[in-house]
């Protein structure tokens, strides 16, 4: 069974910024500085899952009858890093170029609300439609 390390971070923007301006800052200012660091330290995949308020509102309205006890997460984005090894996280965070890539983070990110998680990812259904890692399928 193939597994990789998945490191995730949720971010809320600071209230003085719009969701659109926040995402623009991440993509146009942060990522050009961050991606060389990520590549240098063995990041296999980086994904930015954006969660605009209008989609969250629609989800909240449509899911009420299906999952009444569930809440809708209201963060602005969910960042996913796929890594070979958990040690890659420390390598990234200690890289001086990473510090430059997050130099203006406190101007944009409400870091008091950021959430991190780390674990293992095992694929079961691929984009191709292929089922993998499921016994007897």
C-alpha atoms as an extended CHARMM CRD file, in Angstrom:
* protein
*
       137  EXT
         1         1  UNK       CA              0.0000000000        0.0000000000        0.0000000000  PROA      1               0.0000000000
         2         2  UNK       CA              1.5200000000        3.3200000000       -1.0720000000  PROA      2               0.0000000000
         3         3  UNK       CA              1.4910000000        6.0430000000        1.5430000000  PROA      3               0.0000000000
         4         4  UNK       CA              2.9690000000        9.4960000000        1.7070000000  PROA      4               0.0000000000
         5         5  UNK       CA              3.0260000000       12.0830000000        4.4410000000  PROA      5               0.0000000000
         6         6  UNK       CA              0.3570000000       14.7640000000        4.1450000000  PROA      6               0.0000000000
         7         7  UNK       CA              0.9090000000       18.0400000000        5.9860000000  PROA      7               0.0000000000
         8         8  UNK       CA             -1.9900000000       20.4790000000        5.9630000000  PROA      8               0.0000000000
         9         9  UNK       CA             -2.5320000000       24.0330000000        7.1300000000  PROA      9               0.0000000000
        10        10  UNK       CA             -5.7840000000       25.9790000000        7.2490000000  PROA      10              0.0000000000
        11        11  UNK       CA             -5.6350000000       29.7450000000        6.9820000000  PROA      11              0.0000000000
        12        12  UNK       CA             -8.0440000000       32.5200000000        7.7720000000  PROA      12              0.0000000000
        13        13  UNK       CA             -7.2940000000       35.9060000000        6.2670000000  PROA      13              0.0000000000
        14        14  UNK       CA             -7.0190000000       38.9990000000        8.3970000000  PROA      14              0.0000000000
        15        15  UNK       CA            -10.3990000000       40.7850000000        8.3850000000  PROA      15              0.0000000000
        16        16  UNK       CA             -9.1440000000       43.9020000000        6.6020000000  PROA      16              0.0000000000
        17        17  UNK       CA             -8.5540000000       41.8600000000        3.4330000000  PROA      17              0.0000000000
        18        18  UNK       CA            -11.0640000000       40.3320000000        1.0550000000  PROA      18              0.0000000000
        19        19  UNK       CA            -10.8890000000       36.6360000000        0.2750000000  PROA      19              0.0000000000
        20        20  UNK       CA             -9.9010000000       37.5040000000       -3.3010000000  PROA      20              0.0000000000
        21        21  UNK       CA             -7.0520000000       39.8120000000       -2.2400000000  PROA      21              0.0000000000
        22        22  UNK       CA             -5.8440000000       37.1980000000        0.2520000000  PROA      22              0.0000000000
        23        23  UNK       CA             -5.7390000000       34.4450000000       -2.3590000000  PROA      23              0.0000000000
        24        24  UNK       CA             -3.9980000000       36.8050000000       -4.8020000000  PROA      24              0.0000000000
        25        25  UNK       CA             -1.3050000000       37.4840000000       -2.1720000000  PROA      25              0.0000000000
        26        26  UNK       CA             -0.7340000000       33.7560000000       -1.6490000000  PROA      26              0.0000000000
        27        27  UNK       CA             -0.5530000000       32.9080000000       -5.3510000000  PROA      27              0.0000000000
        28        28  UNK       CA              1.2530000000       35.9670000000       -6.7050000000  PROA      28              0.0000000000
        29        29  UNK       CA              3.5530000000       36.9580000000       -3.8380000000  PROA      29              0.0000000000
        30        30  UNK       CA              4.0580000000       33.9990000000       -1.4860000000  PROA      30              0.0000000000
        31        31  UNK       CA              4.1570000000       31.0350000000       -3.8790000000  PROA      31              0.0000000000
        32        32  UNK       CA              6.8400000000       32.3570000000       -6.2750000000  PROA      32              0.0000000000
        33        33  UNK       CA              9.1620000000       32.5500000000       -3.2540000000  PROA      33              0.0000000000
        34        34  UNK       CA              7.9430000000       29.3570000000       -1.5800000000  PROA      34              0.0000000000
        35        35  UNK       CA              7.8890000000       26.8850000000       -4.4600000000  PROA      35              0.0000000000
        36        36  UNK       CA             11.6890000000       26.7200000000       -4.9510000000  PROA      36              0.0000000000
        37        37  UNK       CA             12.0130000000       25.9350000000       -1.2200000000  PROA      37              0.0000000000
        38        38  UNK       CA              9.3210000000       23.2540000000       -1.4250000000  PROA      38              0.0000000000
        39        39  UNK       CA             11.0130000000       21.6380000000       -4.4130000000  PROA      39              0.0000000000
        40        40  UNK       CA             14.4080000000       21.7660000000       -2.7220000000  PROA      40              0.0000000000
        41        41  UNK       CA             13.0770000000       19.9120000000        0.3160000000  PROA      41              0.0000000000
        42        42  UNK       CA             11.2490000000       17.0630000000       -1.3740000000  PROA      42              0.0000000000
        43        43  UNK       CA              7.6600000000       18.2640000000       -1.5430000000  PROA      43              0.0000000000
        44        44  UNK       CA              5.9480000000       15.9360000000       -4.0200000000  PROA      44              0.0000000000
        45        45  UNK       CA              2.7530000000       17.9460000000       -4.3640000000  PROA      45              0.0000000000
        46        46  UNK       CA              1.3780000000       21.2700000000       -3.1620000000  PROA      46              0.0000000000
        47        47  UNK       CA             -2.3120000000       22.0830000000       -3.4480000000  PROA      47              0.0000000000
        48        48  UNK       CA             -4.2430000000       25.1560000000       -2.4540000000  PROA      48              0.0000000000
        49        49  UNK       CA             -7.9030000000       24.4360000000       -1.7010000000  PROA      49              0.0000000000
        50        50  UNK       CA             -9.7390000000       27.7670000000       -1.6210000000  PROA      50              0.0000000000
        51        51  UNK       CA            -13.0370000000       28.0740000000        0.2000000000  PROA      51              0.0000000000
        52        52  UNK       CA            -14.8630000000       31.2790000000       -0.7620000000  PROA      52              0.0000000000
        53        53  UNK       CA            -17.7460000000       32.4070000000        1.4450000000  PROA      53              0.0000000000
        54        54  UNK       CA            -20.3910000000       31.9900000000       -1.2850000000  PROA      54              0.0000000000
        55        55  UNK       CA            -19.5800000000       28.2860000000       -1.7050000000  PROA      55              0.0000000000
        56        56  UNK       CA            -19.5810000000       27.7750000000        2.0690000000  PROA      56              0.0000000000
        57        57  UNK       CA            -22.9740000000       29.4930000000        2.3260000000  PROA      57              0.0000000000
        58        58  UNK       CA            -24.4060000000       27.2650000000       -0.4110000000  PROA      58              0.0000000000
        59        59  UNK       CA            -22.9930000000       24.1620000000        1.2580000000  PROA      59              0.0000000000
        60        60  UNK       CA            -24.4360000000       25.2230000000        4.5980000000  PROA      60              0.0000000000
        61        61  UNK       CA            -27.8710000000       25.7710000000        2.9950000000  PROA      61              0.0000000000
        62        62  UNK       CA            -27.8470000000       22.5050000000        1.0160000000  PROA      62              0.0000000000
        63        63  UNK       CA            -26.4360000000       20.1690000000        3.6340000000  PROA      63              0.0000000000
        64        64  UNK       CA            -28.6690000000       21.1990000000        6.5410000000  PROA      64              0.0000000000
        65        65  UNK       CA            -31.1810000000       18.4120000000        5.9840000000  PROA      65              0.0000000000
        66        66  UNK       CA            -28.5270000000       15.7800000000        5.2910000000  PROA      66              0.0000000000
        67        67  UNK       CA            -26.0270000000       16.3670000000        8.0810000000  PROA      67              0.0000000000
        68        68  UNK       CA            -27.7910000000       18.5700000000       10.6000000000  PROA      68              0.0000000000
        69        69  UNK       CA            -25.1530000000       18.0730000000       13.3050000000  PROA      69              0.0000000000
        70        70  UNK       CA            -22.2560000000       18.9820000000       11.0460000000  PROA      70              0.0000000000
        71        71  UNK       CA            -20.7430000000       22.4500000000       10.7640000000  PROA      71              0.0000000000
        72        72  UNK       CA            -19.1630000000       24.0160000000        7.6910000000  PROA      72              0.0000000000
        73        73  UNK       CA            -15.5220000000       25.0480000000        8.0410000000  PROA      73              0.0000000000
        74        74  UNK       CA            -15.1820000000       28.7350000000        7.2870000000  PROA      74              0.0000000000
        75        75  UNK       CA            -11.4410000000       29.1890000000        6.7160000000  PROA      75              0.0000000000
        76        76  UNK       CA            -10.2450000000       30.8700000000        3.5130000000  PROA      76              0.0000000000
        77        77  UNK       CA             -7.9390000000       28.1280000000        2.3210000000  PROA      77              0.0000000000
        78        78  UNK       CA             -6.6190000000       24.6880000000        3.0820000000  PROA      78              0.0000000000
        79        79  UNK       CA             -3.0230000000       24.0820000000        2.0310000000  PROA      79              0.0000000000
        80        80  UNK       CA             -1.8730000000       20.5140000000        1.3860000000  PROA      80              0.0000000000
        81        81  UNK       CA              1.7310000000       19.3980000000        1.1280000000  PROA      81              0.0000000000
        82        82  UNK       CA              2.5250000000       15.8180000000        0.0980000000  PROA      82              0.0000000000
        83        83  UNK       CA              5.9350000000       14.7190000000        1.3460000000  PROA      83              0.0000000000
        84        84  UNK       CA              8.1170000000       11.6170000000        1.3400000000  PROA      84              0.0000000000
        85        85  UNK       CA              9.0080000000       12.0220000000        5.0070000000  PROA      85              0.0000000000
        86        86  UNK       CA              7.8170000000       14.0750000000        7.9700000000  PROA      86              0.0000000000
        87        87  UNK       CA             11.3830000000       15.4090000000        8.3750000000  PROA      87              0.0000000000
        88        88  UNK       CA             10.7980000000       17.5060000000        5.2450000000  PROA      88              0.0000000000
        89        89  UNK       CA              8.5540000000       19.8240000000        7.2950000000  PROA      89              0.0000000000
        90        90  UNK       CA             11.3960000000       20.8250000000        9.6350000000  PROA      90              0.0000000000
        91        91  UNK       CA             13.7550000000       21.2280000000        6.6840000000  PROA      91              0.0000000000
        92        92  UNK       CA             11.3410000000       23.6340000000        4.9880000000  PROA      92              0.0000000000
        93        93  UNK       CA             10.6520000000       25.6390000000        8.1280000000  PROA      93              0.0000000000
        94        94  UNK       CA             14.3700000000       26.0540000000        8.8960000000  PROA      94              0.0000000000
        95        95  UNK       CA             15.3020000000       27.1620000000        5.3660000000  PROA      95              0.0000000000
        96        96  UNK       CA             16.1940000000       30.8920000000        5.2890000000  PROA      96              0.0000000000
        97        97  UNK       CA             14.4100000000       31.2480000000        1.9560000000  PROA      97              0.0000000000
        98        98  UNK       CA             11.2050000000       29.9520000000        3.5910000000  PROA      98              0.0000000000
        99        99  UNK       CA             11.4560000000       32.7650000000        6.1310000000  PROA      99              0.0000000000
       100       100  UNK       CA             11.5750000000       35.2170000000        3.2080000000  PROA      100             0.0000000000
       101       101  UNK       CA              8.5130000000       33.6030000000        1.6130000000  PROA      101             0.0000000000
       102       102  UNK       CA              6.4330000000       34.1100000000        4.7760000000  PROA      102             0.0000000000
       103       103  UNK       CA              7.9290000000       37.4700000000        5.7130000000  PROA      103             0.0000000000
       104       104  UNK       CA              4.5990000000       39.3040000000        5.1840000000  PROA      104             0.0000000000
       105       105  UNK       CA              2.3750000000       36.4930000000        6.4500000000  PROA      105             0.0000000000
       106       106  UNK       CA              1.3020000000       38.3610000000        9.5830000000  PROA      106             0.0000000000
       107       107  UNK       CA             -0.0340000000       41.1770000000        7.3890000000  PROA      107             0.0000000000
       108       108  UNK       CA             -2.3700000000       38.7300000000        5.6290000000  PROA      108             0.0000000000
       109       109  UNK       CA             -2.9660000000       35.6370000000        7.7780000000  PROA      109             0.0000000000
       110       110  UNK       CA             -4.7970000000       35.4750000000       11.0940000000  PROA      110             0.0000000000
       111       111  UNK       CA             -2.1640000000       33.1030000000       12.4710000000  PROA      111             0.0000000000
       112       112  UNK       CA             -4.0010000000       32.7700000000       15.7960000000  PROA      112             0.0000000000
       113       113  UNK       CA             -6.6320000000       30.6830000000       13.9790000000  PROA      113             0.0000000000
       114       114  UNK       CA             -4.3510000000       28.5650000000       11.7740000000  PROA      114             0.0000000000
       115       115  UNK       CA             -4.6870000000       24.8030000000       12.1610000000  PROA      115             0.0000000000
       116       116  UNK       CA             -2.0820000000       22.2090000000       11.1860000000  PROA      116             0.0000000000
       117       117  UNK       CA             -2.2930000000       18.4630000000       10.7790000000  PROA      117             0.0000000000
       118       118  UNK       CA              0.0770000000       15.7460000000        9.6820000000  PROA      118             0.0000000000
       119       119  UNK       CA             -0.6200000000       12.1460000000        8.7710000000  PROA      119             0.0000000000
       120       120  UNK       CA             -0.4520000000        9.5750000000        6.0200000000  PROA      120             0.0000000000
       121       121  UNK       CA             -2.3450000000        9.5940000000        2.7580000000  PROA      121             0.0000000000
       122       122  UNK       CA             -3.3420000000        6.4240000000        0.9860000000  PROA      122             0.0000000000
       123       123  UNK       CA             -5.1900000000        6.7240000000       -2.3210000000  PROA      123             0.0000000000
       124       124  UNK       CA             -8.2160000000        4.5070000000       -2.9560000000  PROA      124             0.0000000000
       125       125  UNK       CA             -9.8990000000        6.0710000000       -5.9940000000  PROA      125             0.0000000000
       126       126  UNK       CA             -7.7140000000        7.7410000000       -8.6150000000  PROA      126             0.0000000000
       127       127  UNK       CA             -8.7550000000       10.4940000000      -11.0320000000  PROA      127             0.0000000000
       128       128  UNK       CA             -8.5700000000        7.8850000000      -13.7830000000  PROA      128             0.0000000000
       129       129  UNK       CA            -11.3580000000        5.9710000000      -12.0530000000  PROA      129             0.0000000000
       130       130  UNK       CA             -9.0030000000        3.1780000000      -11.0020000000  PROA      130             0.0000000000
       131       131  UNK       CA             -9.6080000000        1.7030000000       -7.5500000000  PROA      131             0.0000000000
       132       132  UNK       CA             -6.3780000000        0.9320000000       -5.6790000000  PROA      132             0.0000000000
       133       133  UNK       CA             -5.4030000000       -0.3290000000       -2.2200000000  PROA      133             0.0000000000
       134       134  UNK       CA             -8.8390000000       -1.8900000000       -1.6070000000  PROA      134             0.0000000000
       135       135  UNK       CA             -8.7430000000       -5.6530000000       -1.0430000000  PROA      135             0.0000000000
       136       136  UNK       CA            -10.9880000000       -7.7470000000       -3.2780000000  PROA      136             0.0000000000
       137       137  UNK       CA            -11.7050000000       -5.0240000000       -5.8360000000  PROA      137             0.0000000000
